[in-house]
Every structure is written in C-alpha cells, then in structure tokens.
Amino acid sequence: MGLLDDKVVLVNGGSQGVGAAIARAAVREGAVVAVSGRRPEPGEALVTELTARGGKALFVRADLADAEQARASVARVVEAYGRVDCLVNSAGLTARGTLLDTTPELFDQHVAINLRAPFFAMQAAVADMVRREEPGTIVNIITSSAHGGQPFLAPYVAAKAGLIGLTRNAAHAHRWDRIRINGLNIGWTATEGEDATQRTFHGAGDDWREQAAARLPMGRLGQPDEIADFVVLLLSDRSGVVTGSVIDWDQNVLGGLD
C-alpha cells in the first residue's frame, strides 16, 4: 500500500526541481499525478518518465502568473480525472531585488507567482473538494527566508510571508470541511533553478555547490527528493489531523545565535 494510493495529486510548478521530485514521490506512493508549468518540453519529458515507471501522469501547460490559468490548472485535472484530492503549490520566482532597487514590475511578478497563483489554485481545489463533500490536503512550498530573509530578496520575502498567512487562514477556514492545509519553509536546496540563480545573480562557477556545502552545518545542500518525501507525508493520512502548520525544513536553527 502506498501513502497516496488512488489519490489525484496536482503539483503546480511541477515540471522540474522540487516540484518534479514531489511528482516522482507521489507516483511512487500510488497517486495519479498532474504537473503544471509554462514550458511543455520538461513537463512532457517528466510525464513520459513517470509513465515509463508505471505511473499515470498528465502535463498541464499553465502560466501560473495568470490567476485564470492557475484556476484552470485545477479545472483541467478535474476534467481529466474527476477530482483533485491533493494540491501542491511549488512554483516560485526568486529574481533578486532589494527594498531600494525593486521596481513595481518586479514586485508584481513576485506577488503573481509566489502568492496570487497559490491563492487561486487553492480556491479552485478547495471549491472542488467542498462541492464533492470530500476531504483533501494541500501543501504550499514556502521558504525559510519568509522569516526575514536576505536583503536582496525583499519582494520574494514579502510574497512568501504572505503565503504563510494565507496557508494558516485557509486551513482555519476549511478545517470543518476536513481539508488540511500546511506549508513547508524549505532552506537552501540543490535544484536546476537554484543553479541558474547562482550563476545569473551571483556569478557562481561550476563548483558553487561544493563551496556552499562547506558553509552548511550538514555539509550539503538540501535535496529535492528529501523534501518530496516530507511533502508526501503531509499529503497523506499518515500525517494525521495536522493542519495550519508551517514547518521549517532547514539545517539552520531560526532564532539560534552563536
């Protein structure tokens, strides 16, 4: 028996990185999986991979910065499979900006991807669950930076901190519908997107992962498959009644000082 046997799981922003790892873990645990993303090439490649492993998977092309497309990603899955049991919001924009140099356009981009997209995807998924009078689970991938973060992540922090509030508000609002909603504040993670970010914004070379690992307590970056296993647990009945929790998944102890 898998942890997610016969569940229909939508991973928004699931064509690469943490989202793709979650999709792989969900299929391994028996779920029917849909992943959304802007680019069809990685999305279709992931679906081919998951299908080859014996899973059932669907790619939904969606630009989640558009609220209507965020909602439509859920509608497409309901159309294909009849329902959405679990939703993961894993899409994220990490383009750099400080309080002093962030433009209104950059700020709006962060809000669109990091806050508005999860809001309207959750709206559509919860509406489906309530309509069917069935329980469901949602996990929002947030960030440990939402506690304050780096100076160069001002708009990112603002939007992700908003997602923490949204996670708790929605969990409280729909607890009597038996819809559990939790968040995961992930730390520094080795993904394709992080590699591009380090090279684009910080001039990193090919050895940036090794250099980063040497500065971290556990001697390595967080791994997408580890996060994926944690998310699957939160999506599954094995996480019990927990809802409205925002868990710090990081190797640095927030608030700890040397």
C-alpha positions in Angstrom: 0.0 0.0 0.0 1.3 3.4 -1.0 0.8 6.5 1.1 -1.2 8.1 -1.7 -2.9 5.1 -3.3 -5.6 6.3 -5.8 -5.3 9.9 -4.9 -5.3 12.6 -7.6 -2.4 15.0 -7.0 -1.8 18.2 -8.8 1.7 19.7 -8.4 1.7 23.3 -9.7 5.2 24.3 -10.9 6.0 20.6 -11.0 8.0 20.1 -14.2 11.4 20.5 -12.6 13.2 20.9 -9.3 11.4 20.3 -6.1 8.0 20.0 -7.9 9.3 17.3 -10.2 10.7 15.4 -7.2 7.3 15.6 -5.4 5.6 14.3 -8.6 8.0 11.3 -8.7 7.5 10.6 -5.0 3.7 10.8 -5.3 3.7 8.4 -8.2 5.9 6.0 -6.2 3.3 6.2 -3.4 0.4 5.2 -5.7 -1.0 8.6 -6.8 -2.3 9.7 -10.2 -0.3 12.9 -10.8 -0.7 16.0 -12.8 2.1 18.6 -13.1 1.8 22.1 -14.4 4.3 24.5 -15.9 4.9 27.1 -18.6 7.3 25.1 -20.8 5.9 21.9 -22.4 9.3 20.3 -23.0 10.3 19.5 -19.4 6.7 18.9 -18.4 6.1 16.3 -21.2 9.5 14.7 -20.5 8.6 14.2 -16.9 5.2 12.7 -17.8 7.0 10.3 -20.1 9.4 9.3 -17.3 6.6 8.8 -14.8 4.5 6.8 -17.3 7.5 4.6 -18.1 7.7 3.8 -14.4 4.1 2.5 -14.5 2.5 5.7 -13.2 -0.4 7.7 -14.5 0.5 11.3 -15.2 -0.6 14.4 -17.0 1.1 17.6 -18.0 -1.0 20.8 -17.8 0.5 23.8 -19.6 -0.1 26.9 -17.5 1.4 30.3 -16.8 0.7 30.5 -13.1 1.3 34.2 -13.1 -2.1 34.5 -14.7 -4.7 33.9 -12.0 -7.2 32.4 -14.5 -4.6 29.9 -15.7 -3.8 29.0 -12.1 -7.5 28.2 -11.6 -7.7 26.5 -14.9 -4.9 24.1 -14.0 -7.2 22.6 -11.3 -10.2 22.6 -13.7 -8.1 20.6 -16.3 -7.3 17.9 -13.7 -10.9 17.7 -12.6 -11.9 17.3 -16.2 -9.3 14.6 -16.8 -9.7 12.6 -13.5 -13.0 13.8 -12.0 -11.4 15.4 -8.9 -8.4 16.8 -7.1 -7.6 15.2 -3.8 -4.3 16.9 -3.2 -2.6 20.1 -4.3 1.0 21.2 -4.0 1.9 24.8 -4.8 5.6 24.5 -5.6 6.1 27.2 -8.3 8.4 30.0 -7.2 10.2 33.1 -8.5 13.5 34.1 -6.8 14.6 37.0 -9.0 16.7 39.4 -6.9 15.6 42.7 -5.6 16.3 44.9 -2.5 14.0 47.3 -0.8 15.8 50.2 -2.6 16.0 48.8 -6.2 12.9 46.7 -6.6 10.6 48.1 -9.3 6.8 47.9 -9.1 7.0 45.5 -12.1 9.4 43.1 -10.2 7.3 43.3 -7.1 4.1 42.4 -9.0 5.9 39.5 -10.7 6.8 38.1 -7.2 3.3 38.5 -5.9 1.8 36.9 -9.1 3.9 33.7 -8.8 4.6 33.4 -5.1 1.3 34.5 -3.6 -1.5 35.1 -6.1 -1.0 31.8 -8.0 -1.3 29.6 -4.9 -4.3 31.6 -3.7 -6.3 31.0 -6.8 -5.2 27.4 -7.3 -6.2 26.7 -3.7 -9.5 28.5 -4.3 -10.3 26.1 -7.2 -9.1 23.0 -5.5 -11.0 23.7 -2.3 -14.1 24.5 -4.2 -13.9 21.1 -5.9 -13.4 19.4 -2.5 -16.3 21.2 -0.9 -18.5 20.5 -3.9 -17.9 16.8 -3.5 -18.1 17.0 0.3 -14.8 15.1 0.4 -11.6 15.7 2.5 -8.4 16.9 0.8 -4.9 18.1 1.5 -2.8 21.0 0.3 0.9 21.7 0.8 2.4 25.1 0.0 6.2 25.2 -0.6 7.3 28.4 1.0 10.8 29.3 2.3 12.8 29.8 5.5 13.6 33.3 4.1 10.0 34.3 4.8 11.1 34.8 8.4 13.2 37.8 7.3 15.5 36.7 4.6 18.4 38.2 2.8 18.4 41.9 1.8 18.5 41.0 -1.9 15.2 39.0 -1.6 12.9 41.8 -0.5 9.9 41.2 -2.9 10.3 37.4 -2.6 10.2 37.5 1.2 7.2 39.8 1.1 5.2 37.5 -1.1 6.2 34.3 0.6 5.5 35.7 4.0 2.0 36.4 2.7 1.8 32.8 1.7 2.4 31.8 5.3 -0.5 33.9 6.4 -2.7 32.5 3.6 -1.8 28.9 4.5 -2.9 29.4 8.1 -6.0 31.4 7.2 -7.2 28.8 4.6 -6.5 25.9 7.0 -8.6 27.6 9.7 -11.4 28.5 7.3 -11.8 24.9 6.0 -10.9 22.7 8.9 -14.6 21.7 9.3 -14.5 20.6 5.7 -11.7 18.2 6.7 -9.4 19.9 4.2 -5.9 20.0 5.7 -3.6 22.8 4.5 0.1 23.0 5.6 3.3 24.8 4.5 6.9 23.9 4.3 9.6 26.5 4.7 12.4 25.0 2.8 16.1 26.0 3.1 18.8 26.1 0.5 18.2 23.3 -2.0 20.1 21.9 -4.9 17.8 22.4 -7.9 18.2 23.3 -11.5 16.5 26.7 -10.7 19.0 27.4 -7.9 21.9 26.6 -10.2 20.6 29.1 -12.7 20.0 31.7 -9.9 23.5 31.3 -8.6 25.1 31.7 -12.0 22.9 34.6 -13.1 22.8 36.7 -10.0 26.0 35.7 -8.1 28.5 34.9 -10.8 28.9 31.3 -9.4 31.1 28.8 -11.1 30.7 25.1 -11.6 31.9 24.4 -8.0 29.3 26.6 -6.3 27.5 23.6 -4.7 30.8 22.4 -3.1 31.6 25.8 -1.8 28.0 26.2 -0.4 28.1 22.8 1.2 31.3 23.7 3.1 29.5 26.5 4.8 26.5 24.5 5.9 26.1 22.5 9.1 25.3 19.2 7.5 27.9 19.6 4.8 25.5 19.6 1.9 22.5 21.4 0.4 19.0 20.1 0.9 17.9 17.6 -1.7 14.7 17.7 -3.6 13.9 14.0 -3.0 14.1 14.6 0.7 11.7 17.4 0.6 9.4 15.3 -1.7 9.2 12.6 0.9 8.2 15.1 3.6 5.5 16.6 1.3 4.1 13.2 0.5 3.8 12.5 4.2 1.9 15.8 4.7 -0.4 15.0 1.8 -1.1 11.5 3.2 -3.3 10.3 6.0 -0.2 9.4 7.9 0.3 13.0 8.9 -2.9 12.6 10.9 -5.0 15.7 11.8 -2.3 18.3 11.4 -3.4 21.5 9.6 -2.3 25.1 9.6 1.3 24.1 10.3 4.2 25.9 8.6 7.2 23.7 9.2 10.8 24.9 8.9 12.6 22.3 6.8 16.2 23.7 7.2 19.5 22.9 8.7 19.9 26.3 10.3 18.0 26.9 13.5 16.0 30.1 13.2 16.5 32.3 16.2 19.6 30.5 17.2 22.7 32.7 17.7 26.4 31.9 18.3 
